[in-house]
Amino acid sequence: MTAFDLRAAARTVATEHGFVVDGADVTLAPIAAATLGAGARDLRALPWSSIDNDDTRDLDQLEASERLPDGGILVRLAIADVDVYVPKDSPLDQRAARNTTSVYTGIETFPMLPEQLSTDLTSLAEGATRAAIVVEMTVAADGRVGAPDVYRALVCNRAKLTYENVGAWLAGAAPAPRAVVARPELAEQLRMQDEAASRLRALRHEHGALDLETIEARTVTANGRVVDIALVHKTRARDLIEDFMIAANVAVASFLESRGIASLRRVVKAPKRWPRIVALAAREGTTLPGEPDAKALGAFLAARRAAAPDRYADLSMDVVKLIGAVDYDVEIPGGEQHGHFGLAVDDYTHSTAPNRRYADLVTQRQLKAAIAGAPSPYDAAQLAEIAARCTRMEDEGRRVEREVRKMAAASLLSTRLGETFDAVVTGDTPNGVFVRLLHPPAEGRVVRGEQGLDVGDRTKVTLVGTDAARGHIDFARA
């Protein structure tokens, strides 16, 4: 039997969803540091570091911090200057505008920009001098952020760190990563950044931000074959980077608004399906207000996390689905604000990942114009068109990633027919009862013996069928 070609399938799925999957023809040469740094601050001596997945090569963001005499912590985020190599309306820009996002299937990555850029010339790689846009914020002891400053700079990544190693070390569960041992000043930096992130997080939750934890699985491959499906676990390092990105995106939105520049915003409106969220909470013995209330929802979620931590991720997923779509929108300074319900903020954009999101690249061009005192390179109508395209292609990208993950899981389990697994029920729908295995965390439908199963139940299931081409996995209740 011929092995199922997951790479070819991933390319087919991505193409069917509207993505250009073939690499762009591009010949680029590095730009001399003197040219990159013209009019920019030289901050290469600061102790910059990156924290990301161990296999990430398209590094968009670095962090450096400084403790202030008044107890505040000065946080600097350096964001890769992608615009320097991808001018507006250039062929590279037109291709990026078509895909609008990189798609990570675990089997094949379809980058928004050619790899020569995203994983090399515009990646904030360890030891390399790079142009960046720096967002500078002061985080007070109570988590409040002072007026941000945004400027161009030259930076150099001193250490490429990983979520798992840094997270375990910060939690006291593992020794310091090798790079931190080699550069002792990084230990102080990371602890300071962890402290600043904790301040930011505490204030967000006080304002009603939701602390959601959803199931995220990653396909593990070796020599082109799927060998496992691993859960991505939250760590203090992931929280740190998430907190800094949120703060930077809020700061950038307010920076552009203060200069009268219309901008792309990331919007999550008050949930239209709030009554269903109320009913879900009632099933757990909690009464929520009749109108959307992020603080009340956050308190309910915190209580459920404490009461039933093993079921919290699935509850979070239900809430995420009920909150609804995350869209890009355009905000005109002084106009109506929609805000981000889940983060409990009024002003939120996307700016920290210009190598892999087109909205961030557009925002970067607006920031550079604002810094230079020049007009915005986009008018409101152009931004509206970009917002609609980014929203649609991001949705399509999620569909691609979901379909290919299902194919990968079916391929992985195809040799294990007849085996019995521990599982948890994740769905009871008109289309059937669905379960997720505890290991590997693959999802499938219970096609026999599903009567009496309900969401959250633990059960044992036997694998009775797989179809990698369709991403189908069938179980019978054991």
C-alpha positions as CSV (number, residue, x, y, z in Angstrom):
1,M,0.0,0.0,0.0
2,T,1.4,3.4,-0.9
3,A,1.9,5.7,2.1
4,F,-0.4,8.7,2.3
5,D,1.6,11.8,1.2
6,L,0.8,14.3,3.9
7,R,3.0,17.1,2.4
8,A,1.2,16.9,-0.9
9,A,-2.1,16.8,0.9
10,A,-1.2,19.9,2.9
11,R,-0.3,21.8,-0.3
12,T,-3.6,20.8,-1.9
13,V,-5.6,21.8,1.2
14,A,-3.9,25.2,1.4
15,T,-4.4,25.8,-2.3
16,E,-8.1,24.9,-2.1
17,H,-8.4,27.5,0.7
18,G,-6.9,30.3,-1.5
19,F,-3.3,30.3,-0.4
20,V,-0.3,30.7,-2.8
21,V,2.0,27.8,-1.7
22,D,4.8,28.1,-4.2
23,G,7.8,30.2,-3.1
24,A,8.3,33.6,-4.6
25,D,11.3,34.2,-6.9
26,V,13.4,36.7,-5.0
27,T,17.0,37.8,-4.9
28,L,17.9,39.9,-1.9
29,A,21.1,41.0,-0.3
30,P,21.6,42.1,3.3
31,I,21.6,45.9,3.8
32,A,24.7,47.3,5.6
33,A,24.2,48.2,9.2
34,A,25.1,51.8,8.5
35,T,22.2,52.0,6.0
36,L,19.7,50.2,8.3
37,G,20.7,52.5,11.2
38,A,20.4,55.8,9.4
39,G,18.2,57.9,11.7
40,A,17.8,55.0,14.1
41,R,19.0,54.6,17.7
42,D,21.9,52.1,18.1
43,L,20.6,49.7,20.9
44,R,22.7,46.7,20.0
45,A,24.5,46.8,23.4
46,L,21.3,46.1,25.3
47,P,20.7,42.5,26.6
48,W,18.1,41.6,24.0
49,S,16.8,38.1,24.0
50,S,14.0,36.1,22.2
51,I,11.7,33.5,23.6
52,D,9.9,31.2,21.2
53,N,9.4,27.6,20.1
54,D,12.5,25.6,19.8
55,D,12.0,25.2,16.0
56,T,11.0,28.8,15.3
57,R,13.1,30.6,12.7
58,D,11.0,33.6,11.8
59,L,11.7,35.6,15.0
60,D,9.7,38.8,15.1
61,Q,10.3,40.1,18.7
62,L,13.0,40.7,21.2
63,E,12.7,41.9,24.8
64,A,15.0,43.9,27.1
65,S,14.1,45.6,30.4
66,E,15.5,48.0,33.0
67,R,14.4,48.6,36.7
68,L,13.7,52.2,37.5
69,P,14.3,54.1,40.8
70,D,10.6,54.5,41.4
71,G,9.9,50.8,41.3
72,G,8.7,50.8,37.7
73,I,10.1,48.4,35.1
74,L,11.0,49.8,31.7
75,V,10.2,47.2,29.0
76,R,11.4,47.5,25.5
77,L,10.0,45.3,22.7
78,A,11.9,45.2,19.5
79,I,9.8,44.2,16.5
80,A,11.5,43.2,13.2
81,D,11.5,45.9,10.6
82,V,10.1,43.9,7.7
83,D,9.1,46.9,5.7
84,V,12.8,47.8,5.0
85,Y,12.9,44.8,2.6
86,V,9.3,44.7,1.6
87,P,8.3,48.1,0.3
88,K,4.6,48.9,0.0
89,D,3.1,47.8,-3.4
90,S,6.3,45.9,-4.4
91,P,5.8,42.3,-5.8
92,L,6.7,40.9,-2.4
93,D,4.2,43.1,-0.8
94,Q,1.5,42.1,-3.3
95,R,2.1,38.4,-2.6
96,A,2.0,39.0,1.2
97,A,-1.2,40.9,0.8
98,R,-2.8,37.9,-1.0
99,N,-2.0,35.3,1.7
100,T,-2.0,37.8,4.6
101,T,-0.7,35.1,7.0
102,S,1.7,32.3,7.4
103,V,0.1,28.9,7.7
104,Y,1.7,26.3,10.1
105,T,0.3,22.9,9.5
106,G,3.0,20.9,11.4
107,I,3.7,19.0,8.1
108,E,4.5,22.0,5.9
109,T,4.7,25.7,6.5
110,F,3.4,28.1,4.0
111,P,5.1,31.4,4.9
112,M,3.6,34.8,4.0
113,L,7.1,36.0,3.0
114,P,9.9,34.0,1.3
115,E,12.1,32.2,3.8
116,Q,15.1,34.2,2.7
117,L,13.3,37.1,4.4
118,S,11.2,35.6,7.2
119,T,13.8,33.2,8.5
120,D,16.9,35.2,7.7
121,L,17.2,38.8,6.7
122,T,14.1,40.1,8.6
123,S,14.3,37.5,11.4
124,L,15.8,38.7,14.7
125,A,18.3,35.9,14.7
126,E,20.8,35.3,17.4
127,G,24.0,37.4,16.9
128,A,22.7,39.3,13.9
129,T,22.4,43.1,13.6
130,R,18.8,43.9,12.6
131,A,16.6,47.0,12.0
132,A,13.6,47.1,14.4
133,I,10.8,49.2,15.6
134,V,11.0,49.5,19.4
135,V,7.9,49.9,21.6
136,E,9.0,51.3,25.0
137,M,6.7,51.1,28.0
138,T,7.0,51.7,31.7
139,V,5.1,49.2,33.8
140,A,4.3,50.6,37.3
141,A,4.0,48.4,40.4
142,D,0.2,48.3,40.0
143,G,0.5,47.2,36.4
144,R,-0.4,50.5,34.8
145,V,1.5,51.4,31.7
146,G,2.7,55.0,31.1
147,A,2.6,56.8,27.8
148,P,4.5,54.6,25.3
149,D,7.3,55.7,23.0
150,V,7.9,54.1,19.6
151,Y,11.0,54.6,17.5
152,R,13.4,52.9,15.1
153,A,16.5,51.2,16.3
154,L,19.3,48.7,15.5
155,V,19.2,45.7,17.8
156,C,21.1,42.4,18.2
157,N,19.6,39.2,19.8
158,R,22.0,38.0,22.5
159,A,20.2,34.7,23.2
160,K,17.6,32.6,21.4
161,L,15.6,31.0,24.2
162,T,12.7,28.6,24.2
163,Y,9.4,28.6,26.0
164,E,9.9,25.2,27.6
165,N,13.4,25.8,29.0
166,V,12.7,29.4,30.3
167,G,9.3,28.5,31.6
168,A,10.6,25.5,33.6
169,W,13.4,27.6,35.0
170,L,11.2,30.5,36.0
171,A,8.9,28.0,37.8
172,G,11.8,26.5,39.7
173,A,11.4,23.1,38.0
174,A,14.6,23.0,36.0
175,P,18.1,24.6,35.9
176,A,18.8,27.8,34.0
177,P,19.0,27.3,30.2
178,R,22.5,27.1,28.8
179,A,22.4,30.5,27.3
180,V,21.4,32.1,30.6
181,V,24.3,30.3,32.3
182,A,26.6,31.7,29.7
183,R,25.3,35.2,30.1
184,P,24.4,35.7,33.8
185,E,22.9,39.2,33.2
186,L,20.1,37.4,31.3
187,A,18.9,35.7,34.5
188,E,18.2,39.1,36.0
189,Q,16.6,40.3,32.8
190,L,14.2,37.3,32.6
191,R,13.2,37.6,36.2
192,M,12.5,41.3,35.8
193,Q,10.5,40.6,32.6
194,D,8.5,37.9,34.4
195,E,7.7,40.4,37.2
196,A,6.6,43.0,34.7
197,A,4.4,40.5,32.9
198,S,2.8,39.5,36.2
199,R,2.0,43.1,36.9
200,L,0.4,43.5,33.5
201,R,-1.6,40.3,33.8
202,A,-2.9,41.1,37.2
203,L,-4.3,44.4,36.1
204,R,-5.9,43.0,33.0
205,H,-7.7,40.4,35.1
206,E,-8.8,43.1,37.5
207,H,-10.4,44.8,34.5
208,G,-12.1,41.6,33.3
209,A,-9.7,39.9,30.9
210,L,-10.5,36.3,30.5
211,D,-7.9,33.6,31.4
212,L,-8.7,31.0,28.8
213,E,-6.8,27.8,28.3
214,T,-7.6,25.8,25.2
215,I,-6.3,22.5,23.9
216,E,-3.5,23.1,21.4
217,A,-1.8,20.1,19.8
218,R,1.3,20.1,17.7
219,T,2.2,17.5,15.1
220,V,5.6,16.0,15.7
221,T,7.5,14.7,12.6
222,A,10.7,12.9,11.9
223,N,12.1,12.2,8.5
224,G,8.9,13.4,6.9
225,R,6.7,11.1,9.0
226,V,4.3,11.9,11.7
227,V,5.6,10.2,14.9
228,D,3.5,11.9,17.6
229,I,0.9,14.6,18.5
230,A,2.1,16.6,21.5
231,L,0.0,19.0,23.6
232,V,1.4,22.6,23.8
233,H,1.3,23.5,27.5
234,K,1.1,27.0,29.0
235,T,4.2,28.0,30.8
236,R,5.3,31.2,32.6
237,A,7.5,32.0,29.6
238,R,4.5,31.7,27.2
239,D,2.5,33.9,29.6
240,L,5.4,36.4,29.7
241,I,5.5,36.8,25.9
242,E,1.8,36.9,25.6
243,D,1.5,39.7,28.3
244,F,4.2,41.7,26.5
245,M,2.6,41.3,23.1
246,I,-0.8,42.4,24.5
247,A,0.7,45.4,26.2
248,A,2.7,46.4,23.0
249,N,-0.4,46.0,20.8
250,V,-2.4,48.3,23.1
251,A,0.5,50.8,23.2
252,V,0.8,50.9,19.4
253,A,-3.0,51.4,19.0
254,S,-2.9,54.4,21.4
255,F,0.3,55.7,19.8
256,L,-1.3,55.8,16.4
257,E,-4.6,57.3,17.7
258,S,-2.7,60.0,19.5
259,R,-1.3,61.1,16.2
260,G,-4.6,61.1,14.5
261,I,-3.9,58.0,12.3
262,A,-6.6,55.6,11.4
263,S,-5.5,52.0,12.0
264,L,-6.3,48.3,11.8
265,R,-7.8,47.0,15.1
266,R,-8.2,43.5,16.4
267,V,-11.8,43.3,17.5
268,V,-13.9,40.9,19.6
269,K,-17.3,42.4,20.2
270,A,-19.6,41.5,23.1
271,P,-20.8,37.9,22.5
272,K,-24.1,37.6,20.6
273,R,-24.4,34.2,22.1
274,W,-24.2,35.4,25.7
275,P,-27.5,33.6,26.7
276,R,-25.8,30.3,25.8
277,I,-22.8,31.3,28.0
278,V,-25.2,32.1,30.8
279,A,-26.9,28.6,30.3
280,L,-23.5,26.9,30.3
281,A,-22.6,28.7,33.6
282,A,-26.0,27.7,35.1
283,R,-25.2,24.1,34.3
284,E,-22.2,24.5,36.6
285,G,-24.2,26.1,39.3
286,T,-23.2,29.8,38.6
287,T,-25.6,32.6,37.7
288,L,-24.2,35.2,35.3
289,P,-25.8,38.6,34.5
290,G,-28.3,38.9,31.7
291,E,-26.0,41.2,29.7
292,P,-22.4,40.5,28.6
293,D,-20.1,41.0,31.6
294,A,-16.4,40.1,31.1
295,K,-15.6,40.4,34.9
296,A,-18.4,38.1,35.9
297,L,-17.4,35.6,33.2
298,G,-13.8,35.8,34.3
299,A,-14.7,35.1,37.9
300,F,-16.8,32.0,36.8
301,L,-13.9,30.7,34.7
302,A,-11.5,31.1,37.6
303,A,-13.8,29.2,39.9
304,R,-14.2,26.4,37.5
305,R,-10.4,26.2,36.9
306,A,-10.0,25.7,40.7
307,A,-12.8,23.2,41.0
308,A,-12.2,21.0,38.0
309,P,-8.8,21.7,36.4
310,D,-8.8,18.6,34.3
311,R,-12.0,19.9,32.5
312,Y,-11.0,23.5,32.3
313,A,-9.5,23.5,28.8
314,D,-12.6,22.0,27.3
315,L,-14.8,24.5,29.1
316,S,-12.5,27.3,27.8
317,M,-12.9,26.0,24.3
318,D,-16.7,26.1,24.6
319,V,-16.5,29.7,25.8
320,V,-14.2,30.7,23.0
321,K,-16.6,29.3,20.4
322,L,-19.5,31.1,22.1
323,I,-17.7,34.4,22.3
324,G,-17.5,34.3,18.5
325,A,-15.4,35.7,15.7
326,V,-12.2,37.7,16.1
327,D,-12.1,40.2,13.3
328,Y,-9.9,43.0,11.9
329,D,-11.6,46.4,11.7
330,V,-10.7,50.0,11.0
331,E,-10.8,52.6,13.7
332,I,-10.9,56.3,12.9
333,P,-9.5,58.5,15.7
334,G,-12.5,59.9,17.6
335,G,-14.9,57.4,16.0
336,E,-16.7,54.4,17.5
337,Q,-14.6,51.9,19.5
338,H,-15.4,48.2,19.5
339,G,-12.6,46.9,21.7
340,H,-11.5,43.3,22.5
341,F,-14.0,41.6,24.9
342,G,-11.7,38.7,25.8
343,L,-8.8,41.0,26.7
344,A,-11.0,43.8,28.3
345,V,-9.3,46.5,26.4
346,D,-10.7,49.3,24.1
347,D,-7.7,49.8,21.8
348,Y,-6.0,46.7,20.4
349,T,-4.1,46.2,17.1
350,H,-1.7,43.6,15.8
351,S,1.9,44.8,15.4
352,T,4.3,42.3,16.9
353,A,4.6,39.7,14.0
354,P,5.2,41.4,10.7
355,N,7.1,38.4,9.3
356,R,4.0,36.3,9.4
357,R,0.9,38.6,9.5
358,Y,0.1,41.2,6.9
359,A,-1.9,43.4,9.3
360,D,1.3,43.8,11.4
361,L,3.3,44.8,8.4
362,V,0.7,47.4,7.5
363,T,0.7,48.7,11.1
364,Q,4.5,48.9,10.9
365,R,4.4,51.2,7.9
366,Q,2.0,53.4,9.7
367,L,4.3,53.5,12.7
368,K,7.3,54.4,10.6
369,A,5.3,57.2,9.0
370,A,4.1,58.5,12.4
371,I,7.7,58.4,13.7
372,A,8.9,60.4,10.7
373,G,6.0,62.9,10.9
374,A,4.8,61.8,7.5
375,P,1.2,61.1,6.3
376,S,-0.2,57.6,6.8
377,P,0.6,55.4,3.7
378,Y,-3.0,54.1,3.8
379,D,-6.4,55.8,3.8
380,A,-9.5,54.4,5.6
381,A,-10.9,52.8,2.5
382,Q,-7.6,50.9,1.8
383,L,-7.5,49.8,5.5
384,A,-11.0,48.5,5.3
385,E,-10.2,46.4,2.3
386,I,-7.1,45.0,4.0
387,A,-9.0,44.3,7.2
388,A,-11.6,42.3,5.3
389,R,-9.0,40.3,3.5
390,C,-6.9,39.6,6.6
391,T,-10.0,38.4,8.5
392,R,-11.0,36.1,5.7
393,M,-7.6,34.6,5.1
394,E,-6.9,34.1,8.8
395,D,-10.1,32.1,9.0
396,E,-9.1,30.1,6.0
397,G,-5.6,29.5,7.5
398,R,-7.2,28.1,10.7
399,R,-9.3,25.7,8.5
400,V,-6.2,24.6,6.7
401,E,-4.3,23.9,9.9
402,R,-7.3,22.1,11.4
403,E,-7.8,19.9,8.3
404,V,-4.1,18.9,8.0
405,R,-3.9,18.2,11.8
406,K,-6.8,15.8,11.4
407,M,-5.1,14.1,8.4
408,A,-1.9,13.8,10.4
409,A,-3.7,12.3,13.4
410,A,-5.5,9.8,11.2
411,S,-2.2,8.9,9.5
412,L,-0.5,8.4,12.8
413,L,-3.2,6.1,14.2
414,S,-3.6,4.1,11.0
415,T,-1.3,1.3,12.3
416,R,-3.1,1.0,15.6
417,L,-6.5,-0.4,14.6
418,G,-8.0,-2.5,17.4
419,E,-6.1,-0.7,20.2
420,T,-8.0,0.7,23.2
421,F,-7.4,4.2,24.5
422,D,-8.4,6.4,27.4
423,A,-10.5,9.4,26.2
424,V,-12.6,12.4,27.2
425,V,-15.9,13.3,25.5
426,T,-15.5,16.7,23.8
427,G,-18.7,17.0,21.8
428,D,-22.3,15.8,21.7
429,T,-23.8,17.2,18.5
430,P,-26.4,16.2,15.9
431,N,-23.5,14.9,13.8
432,G,-22.4,12.5,16.6
433,V,-20.4,12.1,19.8
434,F,-16.8,13.1,19.6
435,V,-13.9,12.2,21.9
436,R,-10.2,13.3,22.4
437,L,-7.7,10.6,23.3
438,L,-5.5,11.4,26.3
439,H,-2.5,10.3,24.4
440,P,-2.0,11.0,21.6
441,P,-4.5,13.9,21.8
442,A,-6.3,13.0,18.6
443,E,-10.0,13.6,18.1
444,G,-12.5,11.4,16.5
445,R,-16.1,10.2,16.4
446,V,-17.7,7.4,18.5
447,V,-19.6,5.4,15.9
448,R,-20.7,2.5,18.2
449,G,-21.8,2.6,21.8
450,E,-22.0,6.4,22.1
451,Q,-25.4,6.3,23.9
452,G,-25.2,7.8,27.4
453,L,-22.0,9.7,26.8
454,D,-21.9,13.4,27.7
455,V,-19.3,16.2,27.4
456,G,-16.6,15.8,30.0
457,D,-17.1,12.1,30.6
458,R,-14.0,9.9,30.7
459,T,-14.3,6.7,28.8
460,K,-12.4,4.0,27.0
461,V,-12.6,3.7,23.2
462,T,-11.3,1.2,20.6
463,L,-10.0,2.5,17.3
464,V,-12.1,0.9,14.5
465,G,-11.2,3.0,11.5
466,T,-9.1,5.8,10.0
467,D,-9.2,7.7,6.7
468,A,-6.2,10.0,6.4
469,A,-7.3,11.6,3.2
470,R,-10.5,12.8,4.9
471,G,-9.0,13.3,8.3
472,H,-11.5,10.8,9.8
473,I,-10.9,8.7,13.0
474,D,-13.7,6.3,14.2
475,F,-14.0,4.7,17.6
476,A,-16.2,2.2,19.4
477,R,-16.9,2.5,23.1
478,A,-14.9,-0.2,24.8
